């Protein structure tokens, strides 16, 4: 038994040495720059490598500031153009470019006989207001016939705030019946580490003296918080801390506070404006609801409950997706909820989300691309594309 434990300890130490130390390293600073309209943008021609404990991925930015292959503004003749808008889920820095949702969607459409280009318009940290402004100022130049907006729950609150984790950003408000910028240009401040989202505060504490014990603690922290705290009473480690509830998390409350309701009003106005803007350019808008990991994974939800001492009766994991569907119904654009598909397609041996990072794995990107392709096919939005490719 002693020899077995020593062997496991050695294996855990090797794992910790080669992968455990790969955490946030400010990679965003190497390719993000100030933008007077959007707050920040990706620098054309920049390159950086992410080396995290769960993945290694290279990010290369093309001459137009997209994480994509080179694309001309005019589309090749007979080619359907699809523009994907979103935050870090769409930019996809947690996977190689060929596994990003936009790239996989393009390949999926090609396999169905559709000659299409799917442009990756995602930028880490963006909320819906910045995606709307990006479409107005840059995305529309590509003349996409379909705009696919990927919506994450923290978009609601940050659509109603002038900063994102210390980074100044634009803020839209209604002026004379239309949306306008409260301030232009956006304040210029040295770019913070935009990838340092609040979910990283949920990581277990640094490793202790025993790498094996730390490995067990981490797995229990992320998957079985009640067992983690039961063992903490025996002195193996400290119990999970009780953390204050983040404002962006309150969008899941059954009775949200007034500031969340106001943020939803702002968000609905931005979504409606984006739908009208797309229509004015002859494009259709599809909004895709990107569920948080805890919406899909029950173990992750238990961690949230333990960390924030949440009462199940006061919270509703499906509330954001339902309100997004309601906003789409009111403004006249369809909404695709990925929750059920990601839940069904995620397995222990092939999860859809990274455990520490919280973004999609290649599995998650593939599921999202498959569902979007299926939706576009079912709605008949690819009819012209299929005909032109024959």
Residue pairs with C-beta under 8 A, 6 or more apart in sequence:
5 212
8 212
9 210
9 211
9 212
12 210
12 211
12 212
12 214
12 215
13 211
15 211
15 215
16 207
16 211
16 214
16 215
19 53
19 54
20 53
20 207
20 211
21 53
22 51
22 52
22 53
23 52
23 53
24 52
24 193
24 195
24 196
24 200
25 51
26 193
27 48
27 49
27 50
27 59
27 93
27 195
28 124
28 191
28 193
28 194
28 195
29 191
29 193
30 46
30 47
30 48
31 42
31 43
31 46
31 47
31 48
31 59
31 61
32 40
32 41
32 42
32 43
32 124
32 191
32 194
33 40
33 41
33 42
33 43
33 191
34 40
34 188
34 191
35 41
35 186
36 184
36 185
36 186
36 188
37 133
37 137
37 170
37 184
37 185
37 186
38 123
38 126
38 130
38 133
38 134
38 137
38 169
38 170
38 186
39 130
39 164
39 167
39 168
39 169
39 170
39 186
40 123
40 125
40 167
40 169
40 191
40 194
41 65
41 123
42 61
42 65
42 66
42 67
42 91
42 123
43 61
43 65
44 61
44 62
44 63
44 64
44 65
45 61
45 62
45 63
46 59
46 60
46 61
47 58
47 59
47 60
47 61
48 58
48 59
49 56
49 57
49 58
49 59
50 56
50 57
50 58
50 59
50 93
50 94
52 94
52 356
52 357
53 356
54 94
54 354
54 355
54 356
54 357
55 94
55 95
55 354
55 357
55 361
57 93
57 94
57 95
57 96
57 97
58 96
58 97
59 67
59 91
59 93
59 97
60 67
60 97
61 67
62 68
62 69
62 70
62 71
63 70
64 70
64 71
64 138
65 138
66 119
66 120
66 121
67 91
67 92
67 93
67 97
67 100
67 120
67 122
68 97
68 102
68 119
68 120
71 117
71 119
71 142
73 141
73 142
73 143
74 143
75 81
75 117
75 142
75 143
76 117
78 115
78 388
78 389
79 115
79 116
79 117
79 388
80 109
80 114
80 115
80 116
80 117
80 145
80 146
80 382
80 384
80 385
80 388
81 116
81 117
81 119
81 142
81 143
81 144
81 145
81 146
82 105
82 106
82 109
82 116
82 117
82 118
82 119
82 144
82 145
82 146
82 147
82 148
83 118
83 119
83 121
83 135
83 139
83 142
83 144
83 146
83 147
83 148
83 283
84 90
84 101
84 102
84 105
84 118
84 119
84 120
84 121
84 122
84 148
84 150
85 121
85 122
85 131
85 134
85 135
85 139
85 147
85 148
85 149
85 150
86 121
86 122
86 126
86 131
86 149
86 150
86 151
86 152
86 290
87 122
87 123
87 124
87 125
87 126
87 127
87 150
87 152
87 155
88 94
88 122
88 123
88 124
88 125
88 195
88 359
89 101
89 122
89 150
89 152
89 290
89 359
89 360
90 100
90 101
90 102
90 120
90 121
90 122
90 150
91 100
91 120
91 122
91 123
91 124
92 99
92 100
92 101
92 102
92 120
92 122
92 359
92 360
92 365
93 124
93 195
93 359
94 354
94 357
94 359
94 360
94 361
95 360
95 361
95 362
95 365
96 362
97 103
98 104
99 362
99 365
99 366
100 120
100 365
101 150
101 360
101 365
101 368
101 369
101 372
102 118
102 119
102 120
102 122
102 369
103 118
103 120
104 365
104 366
104 369
104 370
105 118
105 369
105 372
105 373
106 116
106 117
106 118
108 369
108 370
108 373
109 116
109 118
109 373
109 376
109 382
109 385
110 116
112 373
112 377
112 382
112 386
113 386
113 389
113 390
114 382
114 385
114 386
114 389
115 385
115 388
115 389
116 382
116 385
119 139
119 142
119 144
121 131
121 134
121 135
121 138
121 139
122 150
123 130
123 134
124 194
124 195
125 164
125 165
125 167
125 194
125 195
126 134
127 154
127 155
127 158
127 159
127 164
127 169
128 149
128 151
128 155
128 159
128 267
128 270
128 271
128 274
129 158
129 159
129 169
129 170
129 171
129 172
129 270
130 169
130 170
131 149
131 274
132 172
132 179
132 270
132 273
132 274
132 277
133 170
133 172
135 147
135 274
135 277
135 278
136 277
139 147
140 277
140 281
143 281
143 282
144 283
145 282
145 283
145 284
146 283
146 284
146 286
146 376
146 381
147 274
147 278
147 283
147 284
147 285
147 286
148 286
148 287
148 288
148 372
149 271
149 274
149 285
149 286
149 287
149 288
150 288
150 290
150 368
151 287
151 288
151 289
151 290
151 324
152 290
152 292
153 248
153 251
153 252
153 291
153 292
153 320
154 197
154 248
155 267
156 248
156 251
156 260
156 263
156 264
156 267
156 320
157 247
157 248
157 251
157 259
157 260
157 263
158 164
158 169
158 248
159 172
159 263
159 266
159 267
159 270
160 171
160 259
160 262
160 263
160 266
160 267
161 169
161 171
162 168
162 169
162 170
162 171
162 182
162 183
163 169
164 194
165 192
165 193
165 194
165 196
165 197
165 198
166 189
166 192
167 189
167 191
167 192
167 194
168 186
168 187
168 188
168 189
169 186
170 181
170 182
170 183
170 184
170 186
171 181
171 182
171 183
172 179
172 180
172 181
172 182
172 266
172 269
172 270
173 179
173 180
173 182
173 266
174 180
174 269
178 273
179 269
179 270
179 273
197 358
198 246
198 248
199 358
201 243
202 243
202 303
202 304
202 307
203 356
204 214
204 217
204 218
204 221
204 222
205 238
207 214
208 214
208 217
208 237
213 236
213 237
217 228
217 236
217 237
220 227
220 228
220 231
221 228
221 240
221 303
222 299
222 300
222 303
222 355
222 356
223 299
223 303
224 299
224 302
225 240
225 302
225 303
225 305
225 306
225 307
226 302
226 306
228 237
228 239
228 240
229 239
229 240
229 306
231 237
232 238
232 239
232 240
233 239
240 306
240 307
241 307
242 307
242 308
242 309
243 307
243 308
244 308
245 308
245 310
247 259
247 260
249 304
249 308
250 256
250 257
250 260
251 260
251 263
251 264
251 319
251 320
251 323
252 315
252 316
252 317
252 319
252 320
253 260
253 314
253 315
253 316
253 319
254 313
254 314
254 315
254 316
254 319
255 314
256 264
264 323
264 327
267 327
268 327
268 330
268 331
271 287
271 327
271 328
271 331
271 333
272 327
272 330
272 331
274 285
275 285
275 331
275 332
275 333
278 284
278 285
279 285
284 333
284 381
285 333
286 333
286 334
286 335
286 336
286 372
286 375
286 376
286 381
287 324
287 328
287 333
287 334
287 335
287 336
288 335
288 336
288 338
288 368
288 371
288 372
289 320
289 321
289 324
289 325
289 335
289 336
289 337
289 338
289 339
290 338
290 368
291 320
291 321
291 337
291 338
291 339
291 342
292 358
293 300
293 353
293 358
294 300
294 301
294 303
294 304
294 317
295 301
295 317
295 318
295 320
295 321
295 339
296 339
296 342
296 343
296 346
296 352
296 353
297 343
297 346
297 351
297 353
300 353
301 317
304 310
305 312
318 339
321 335
321 337
321 339
324 335
324 337
325 335
325 337
327 335
328 334
328 335
334 375
334 379
336 371
336 372
336 375
338 367
338 368
338 371
341 367
341 368
341 370
341 371
342 352
342 353
342 364
342 367
342 368
345 352
345 363
345 367
346 352
346 353
346 363
346 364
346 367
350 361
350 363
351 361
351 363
351 364
352 360
352 361
352 363
352 364
352 367
353 359
353 360
353 361
353 364
354 360
354 361
360 368
376 382
